[in-house]
Amino acid sequence: MMIRLAGAQIPCGEDIQINKREILKALDWAKENEVDHILTPEGALSGYCTGWQRNIDELMDALSEVELHQKNLGIGLHLGTGFKEEEKYGSIFRNQIRHYDKSGILTGCTNKTFTIEMEGVLPRNPSNESIVSVRLNDSISALGLICNDMWGAHMLDKPSIIPMVSYLKERCPDIEVIFHATNGRKMREDDRIHEVYWDWHNSVLAFNSVFTYPILTVDSCSSWHWDGDEEWVDKFPTSSQSGFIDFDGWKTSVPRYGRQYFYYDLESKDESDTI
């Protein structure tokens, strides 16, 4: 069984309304290209480290518009955003991927583990049991990771949580892909630190795609504080490669600058191919 998975390398900044329009355009593109599921960058709707918590009502209204459009189009959406969750011990701000199936039903939420103080959210409980898998069709499921949960958080002296996902191979044998939403700090291409991070990020993606699952990954193409100025959309390269990668390498070719939409047709592996 084949499924078409897509990513939207789009700008996202401080203005929730501008962010919303970017997501709606990405969904329209997905419909035109017969995409089954599309992934956005981390914080695509809320923005990342923008103080979206002060505009929670606006965020909820924008989310409702995105949800309605996604449902009407019949496109599975995996939306990176900040969110206010009503949980057991009260209202909690999270950095998450919200997973919607084609009918618009929210099938699960991936909460970020290695958050940083400036995000203003609480981290996910770092345990195997709190890792979420979501069904994409009758034979394929995915699990989500956000930014440093893939890379590891060196600033917090924390390793990647990738080893935690290995136990899911027995519990959820139909998992065949990782959805990775990120929104790395944007720097000039000639900045030595940027190039070090670029090489490190892409090496981590290559390594984990060989030893865990294929990975659909997408970064934003703007500064965290983008205000909608089109001249800034193509100004900085992404902090990691957007695209689809498996044990054979990159299956997509996505430029490091600007808005980029891409897809890859993933075929479910035959049971006879597994060991």
Legacy VTK file of the C-alpha trace (Angstrom):
# vtk DataFile Version 3.0
C-alpha trace
ASCII
DATASET POLYDATA
POINTS 275 float
0.000 0.000 0.000
1.328 3.412 -0.993
0.820 6.672 0.882
1.842 10.167 -0.259
3.593 12.104 2.525
4.428 15.784 2.186
6.254 18.545 3.991
5.788 22.306 3.922
8.977 24.321 4.459
7.183 27.587 5.171
7.914 30.811 7.076
6.391 31.240 10.516
6.807 34.198 12.819
5.100 36.437 15.361
1.805 37.076 13.524
-0.652 34.208 14.002
-2.848 35.380 11.113
0.064 35.378 8.674
1.119 31.954 9.944
-2.424 30.672 9.454
-2.486 31.823 5.834
0.781 29.996 5.148
-0.713 26.764 6.496
-3.929 27.169 4.509
-1.874 27.658 1.312
0.151 24.547 2.120
-3.060 22.557 2.543
-4.350 23.825 -0.824
-1.096 22.712 -2.455
-1.445 19.304 -0.783
-4.945 18.898 -2.202
-3.800 19.847 -5.714
-0.995 17.283 -5.501
-3.098 14.413 -4.126
-1.200 14.321 -0.832
-2.465 12.047 1.933
-0.651 13.640 4.909
1.345 16.866 5.274
3.743 17.983 8.026
4.521 21.600 8.991
7.505 23.029 10.885
7.612 23.330 14.672
5.471 26.241 15.841
4.045 26.819 12.364
0.755 28.280 13.620
1.641 29.814 16.985
5.161 30.862 16.092
8.192 29.757 18.092
9.365 31.718 21.159
7.049 34.591 20.194
4.948 34.901 23.352
1.904 33.309 21.690
0.595 32.485 25.175
-0.561 36.117 25.440
-2.777 35.622 22.373
-4.349 32.286 23.217
-7.868 33.233 22.076
-6.546 34.362 18.687
-4.550 31.143 18.421
-7.604 28.994 19.190
-9.693 30.840 16.582
-6.957 30.436 13.966
-6.637 26.753 14.801
-10.388 26.292 14.292
-10.068 27.800 10.797
-7.155 25.515 9.953
-9.015 22.466 11.274
-12.127 23.265 9.228
-10.127 23.811 6.027
-8.149 20.613 6.581
-11.334 18.614 7.171
-13.039 20.036 4.072
-10.028 19.195 1.899
-9.651 15.691 3.310
-5.894 16.022 3.887
-4.205 14.491 6.917
-2.437 17.312 8.783
0.432 17.105 11.261
0.571 20.633 12.614
3.438 22.048 14.619
2.143 24.653 17.065
2.121 25.882 20.611
-1.081 24.938 22.409
-2.894 25.221 25.739
-3.868 21.724 26.837
-6.462 20.935 29.503
-4.730 18.111 31.326
-5.155 16.222 34.586
-3.549 18.912 36.724
-4.876 21.970 34.892
-4.132 24.074 31.814
-0.628 23.506 30.470
1.205 25.187 27.608
2.829 22.654 25.256
4.975 22.667 22.136
3.398 19.948 20.034
2.552 18.300 16.739
-1.207 17.926 16.467
-2.033 14.874 14.346
-5.293 15.024 12.339
-6.556 12.254 10.081
-8.195 12.916 6.714
-11.630 13.297 8.260
-10.398 16.024 10.597
-10.289 13.906 13.737
-7.440 14.681 16.149
-5.824 11.262 16.575
-2.997 12.247 18.929
-0.548 14.938 20.021
3.228 14.713 20.165
4.511 16.964 22.961
8.118 18.137 22.890
10.441 16.654 25.510
13.550 18.844 25.418
11.997 22.289 25.686
14.022 25.378 26.606
13.034 28.110 29.064
12.363 30.754 26.413
9.633 28.577 24.845
7.407 29.107 27.903
5.981 25.575 27.842
6.255 22.439 29.941
8.140 19.422 28.552
6.677 16.009 27.855
7.270 13.338 30.465
10.415 11.619 29.089
9.197 8.027 29.197
8.536 5.337 26.617
4.846 5.247 27.458
4.298 8.905 26.565
5.569 8.566 22.975
2.587 8.832 20.614
2.057 6.779 17.471
-0.687 7.703 14.987
-2.264 5.634 12.233
-1.951 7.054 8.709
-3.893 4.366 6.863
-4.835 0.703 7.329
-1.226 -0.513 7.292
1.072 2.421 8.177
1.531 4.358 11.404
3.901 7.198 12.288
5.410 8.686 15.405
6.339 12.305 15.976
9.478 14.003 17.253
10.081 17.730 17.697
13.427 19.455 17.100
15.874 18.568 19.915
14.044 15.342 20.652
15.745 14.147 17.472
19.069 15.977 17.840
19.536 15.717 21.590
19.713 18.811 23.766
23.378 19.540 24.349
22.500 22.798 26.121
20.586 20.705 28.685
23.099 17.859 28.693
20.362 15.532 27.406
20.663 12.838 24.718
18.236 12.301 21.854
15.113 10.364 22.816
15.527 8.195 19.717
16.563 5.153 21.859
13.160 5.357 23.549
11.347 4.666 20.287
12.993 1.301 19.738
10.603 -0.463 22.109
7.717 0.584 19.849
8.916 -1.794 17.156
7.426 -4.643 19.166
4.399 -2.793 20.515
3.544 -1.060 17.196
5.061 -3.067 14.316
3.171 -1.009 11.717
5.211 2.164 12.450
7.113 2.950 9.268
8.037 6.645 9.472
9.012 9.403 11.898
7.444 12.858 11.464
10.043 15.379 12.634
9.038 19.047 12.968
11.817 21.522 13.717
12.413 25.270 13.752
16.121 25.848 14.220
17.728 29.204 14.898
18.404 30.932 11.587
21.884 32.295 10.870
23.778 33.461 7.804
25.071 30.705 5.541
28.624 32.026 5.929
28.400 31.742 9.726
30.731 28.921 10.812
28.414 27.905 13.656
25.527 27.572 11.206
27.524 25.202 9.027
28.512 23.083 12.032
24.862 22.764 13.080
23.819 22.019 9.480
26.316 19.162 9.216
25.429 17.820 12.667
21.667 17.926 12.111
21.848 16.185 8.756
24.223 13.527 10.089
21.776 12.789 12.902
18.936 12.446 10.390
20.996 10.098 8.214
22.101 7.967 11.169
18.630 7.633 12.660
17.004 6.903 9.290
19.302 3.894 8.978
18.906 2.512 12.491
15.282 3.399 13.331
12.731 4.440 10.691
12.575 6.583 7.547
12.121 10.255 8.469
9.933 13.022 7.079
11.482 16.245 8.393
10.691 19.915 7.828
12.205 23.185 9.075
10.866 26.733 8.730
12.383 29.172 6.230
12.268 32.332 8.312
13.515 33.951 11.476
11.473 33.224 14.614
10.453 36.891 14.679
9.439 37.187 11.030
6.769 39.869 10.616
5.492 38.944 7.156
8.109 40.900 5.177
8.561 38.894 1.963
12.137 40.116 1.540
13.108 38.107 4.625
11.628 34.774 3.505
14.647 33.887 1.363
17.255 35.592 3.533
18.477 32.741 5.768
19.046 29.041 5.019
17.240 26.418 7.063
19.116 24.932 10.013
18.603 21.377 8.726
17.547 19.725 5.486
13.825 19.425 4.841
12.756 16.281 3.028
12.267 12.525 3.222
15.241 10.309 4.090
15.608 6.555 4.538
18.503 4.044 4.686
19.344 4.801 1.036
19.634 8.544 1.650
17.538 11.544 0.664
14.565 10.756 -1.567
13.715 14.422 -2.104
15.743 17.457 -3.144
14.661 20.590 -1.306
16.514 23.942 -1.474
17.702 25.428 1.809
15.974 28.766 1.170
12.375 29.914 0.886
9.000 28.234 0.725
9.292 24.674 -0.499
6.597 22.026 -0.750
7.592 18.439 -1.445
6.177 14.936 -1.290
7.312 11.330 -1.306
5.314 8.180 -2.050
5.987 5.696 0.743
5.120 2.075 0.134
4.248 -0.117 3.091
6.851 -2.821 3.535
5.719 -6.383 2.876
5.570 -8.574 5.974
7.807 -11.053 4.150
10.547 -8.400 4.008
10.777 -8.087 7.784
13.137 -10.170 9.906
LINES 1 276
275 0 1 2 3 4 5 6 7 8 9 10 11 12 13 14 15 16 17 18 19 20 21 22 23 24 25 26 27 28 29 30 31 32 33 34 35 36 37 38 39 40 41 42 43 44 45 46 47 48 49 50 51 52 53 54 55 56 57 58 59 60 61 62 63 64 65 66 67 68 69 70 71 72 73 74 75 76 77 78 79 80 81 82 83 84 85 86 87 88 89 90 91 92 93 94 95 96 97 98 99 100 101 102 103 104 105 106 107 108 109 110 111 112 113 114 115 116 117 118 119 120 121 122 123 124 125 126 127 128 129 130 131 132 133 134 135 136 137 138 139 140 141 142 143 144 145 146 147 148 149 150 151 152 153 154 155 156 157 158 159 160 161 162 163 164 165 166 167 168 169 170 171 172 173 174 175 176 177 178 179 180 181 182 183 184 185 186 187 188 189 190 191 192 193 194 195 196 197 198 199 200 201 202 203 204 205 206 207 208 209 210 211 212 213 214 215 216 217 218 219 220 221 222 223 224 225 226 227 228 229 230 231 232 233 234 235 236 237 238 239 240 241 242 243 244 245 246 247 248 249 250 251 252 253 254 255 256 257 258 259 260 261 262 263 264 265 266 267 268 269 270 271 272 273 274
